[in-house]
Amino acid sequence: MRYVYISLIVLVSAMVLVFTIQNLPTVTVHFVTLRLTLPLSVLVILVYFLGMLTGGVFVSLVRSWFRGSTSGAIRPSHHNKAE
């Protein structure tokens, strides 16, 4: 199984390297008053990681809302009336 993992790591690394080499031209991104010029491959990787970060935060937020809404639910009492 270790060889499968090593093969996958080598394959993904090779794909990232080819992507980076093929997308070296620079692009300029304008946002409000910010102007950023960087290689296209760097921009794509930054946007990917930004999406992972914001997606993870959103999922955590929704989970906390869900847990908060179920924690106050009325639960049946387990008291023994014979005591």
N, C-alpha and C positions, 0 to 999 in steps of 0.2 A: 504494500500500500504506500510505503514511503516513496517508491519510484513514481507512482502515479502523481503524488503531490509535487514532487520535484519536476516532473514533466509539465504539469499544469503551470507551475511558477515560471518555468523557462518559456513556455508558450505565451503566457500573458505578458511577460517581460519583453519578449520579442515583438509582440503586437504593439505594445506601448512605444517601443523604440521606433518601429516602422511608422506608426502614426505621428510621432514627434518629428521624424525626419521629413515626412511628406507634407507637414503643415508648418513649415518654418516661416512663411511670409508673415509679416506683421500686419495687424489690424488695429484700428483706432476705435475705442469705445467711448461714447459720449453719454454722460449721465448728469443731468442738471448742469452744474458748472465744472464737473470733473471730466477731464480728458485723459484717457489711459491708452498708451500704445504698447502692445506686447505681441509676441508670436501667437498665432491662432491656436496652436496646440496647448500652450500655457493657459490661454483663456478658457478653452474647453475643459481642461482639467480643473481649473478653479471653479467654474460654474458647476461641474459635477460634484465637487466636495461641498460647495455651498448648498446644493440641493440635498446632499446627504445630511448635512447639519440641520437645515431647516425642516426636513422631513422627520428626522429623529426627534427634534423638539416638538413638532406637531403631534406625533404619535404619543410621546410622553404626556403631553398636555391632555389629549383626549383620554388616555388611560387614567390619569388622575381625576378627570371629570367623572368618568364612569365609576371609578372606585368611590369617589365622594358621594355620588348619587345613590349607590347601593349600600353604603355603610350606615345610613340613617334609616334604612328600611325596618319596618316592624317585624320582629322575629318572634316566633312562638316561645312561650315561657316553658322552661324545663324544670320548674319547681315541683317537688313532690308534696302533694297536699296532705299526705299521711303524717308528716313530721310535726 
